[in-house]
Amino acid sequence: MAEHQKRIDGLIAEHAEGWTLDRMPAVDRNILRIAVLEMVWRDDIPDRVAIDEAVELAKSVSTDRSPAFVNGLLASLLDVKPSAVD
């Protein structure tokens, strides 16, 4: 993940409407980082599985609004995924 950190954070920032990385709860930011890594650089993990797991994790460890935020951000990334890959 370290070699993709800047690109991952950039993708999150591009799709986080009205939020900056610094303003996001740390747990949400890290859930998103893992999911983006899986979606963009891990061909062995289906995109929908990465999204579903991220949403479920947000439900169990973050705020009540986090699952919808995580789902929405990752869904918007999924729409542009082919152009997201370096």
C-alpha positions in Angstrom: 0.0 0.0 0.0 2.8 2.4 0.8 3.9 2.7 -2.9 0.4 3.7 -3.8 -0.4 6.0 -0.8 -0.3 9.3 -2.7 -2.5 8.0 -5.5 -4.9 6.4 -3.1 -5.3 9.6 -1.1 -5.7 11.6 -4.3 -8.5 9.3 -5.5 -10.3 9.6 -2.2 -9.9 13.3 -2.2 -11.3 13.6 -5.7 -14.4 11.6 -4.8 -15.0 12.9 -1.3 -17.5 15.7 -2.1 -17.4 18.3 0.6 -14.7 16.5 2.6 -11.0 16.7 2.9 -8.9 13.8 4.0 -8.0 15.7 7.2 -11.6 16.3 8.0 -12.7 12.7 7.7 -12.7 10.4 10.7 -9.4 8.5 10.7 -11.2 5.2 10.7 -13.2 6.1 7.6 -10.1 7.4 5.9 -8.3 4.1 6.5 -11.3 2.0 5.5 -11.4 3.9 2.3 -7.6 3.5 1.7 -7.9 -0.3 2.0 -10.9 -0.5 -0.3 -9.3 1.8 -2.9 -6.2 -0.3 -2.9 -8.3 -3.5 -3.4 -10.4 -1.9 -6.1 -7.6 -0.4 -8.2 -4.6 -2.7 -7.6 -5.9 -6.1 -6.5 -7.4 -8.0 -9.5 -8.1 -11.0 -7.2 -10.8 -9.0 -5.2 -14.0 -8.2 -7.0 -14.9 -4.5 -6.7 -18.3 -5.1 -5.2 -16.7 -7.4 -2.5 -14.2 -4.6 -1.6 -17.1 -2.1 -1.4 -19.3 -4.4 0.6 -16.5 -5.2 3.1 -15.7 -1.6 3.5 -19.3 -0.7 4.2 -19.7 -3.5 6.7 -16.5 -2.5 8.5 -17.7 1.1 8.6 -21.0 -0.1 10.2 -19.1 -2.0 12.9 -16.4 0.5 13.8 -17.5 4.0 12.7 -20.3 6.5 12.9 -23.9 6.0 11.8 -23.3 8.1 8.7 -20.1 6.4 7.7 -21.5 3.4 5.8 -23.4 5.6 3.4 -20.4 7.9 3.0 -18.0 5.0 2.3 -20.5 3.4 -0.1 -21.1 6.6 -2.0 -17.5 7.5 -2.4 -16.4 4.0 -3.5 -19.4 3.8 -5.9 -18.3 7.1 -7.5 -14.8 5.7 -7.8 -16.1 2.5 -9.4 -17.8 4.6 -12.1 -14.4 6.0 -13.2 -12.1 3.1 -12.2 -10.6 2.5 -15.7 -9.2 6.1 -15.7 -8.0 5.8 -12.1 -5.3 3.3 -12.8 -1.9 4.7 -13.3 
